Amino acid sequence: MSNKSEVGIRLLTLSDCDYCEWLKSELNGCGLTYENIDAYKFPEFADKIEDKFKTKSYPIVFLDLGVKVITIVSETELETSDKLLTFDTIPDLINIIKRYI
C-alpha cells in the first residue's frame, strides 16, 4: 500500500453540492490533503470528465497512484475496473480512498 504522501487525491466538485462538501469535511477530518477543482469554474473540463466517465453525479474523485489513476464516481454507464470504481455513500467513498493510502 502507498502512504499519504504518495497518493494524490483530486476532487472534481460542485460548490453547491452537499455531498461534495460532506466529502471535503470527511477528508479534512481524516487529515488527508487533496486538490479541489470546482466544476463551475472549469465547465469545459467538467463536461469532458462527465463524457469520458459517463456520469453526471458529483463528487468525482481521482486517486493518482503514480503508476495509474483511479477514478471514483457514484454512477456510470461504464463497467467498473481497477481504474474505475463506484461508491454508494460518502462513508463508502472514504473507505475506498483509505484502501489506497
PyMOL commands that set and color helices and strands:
alter all, ss='L'
color gray80, all
select helices_A, chain A and resi 4-6+18-29+43-53+90-99
alter helices_A, ss='H'
color red, helices_A
select strands_A, chain A and resi 8-13+35-38+60-64+69-73+84-86
alter strands_A, ss='S'
color yellow, strands_A
deselect
rebuild
show_as cartoon
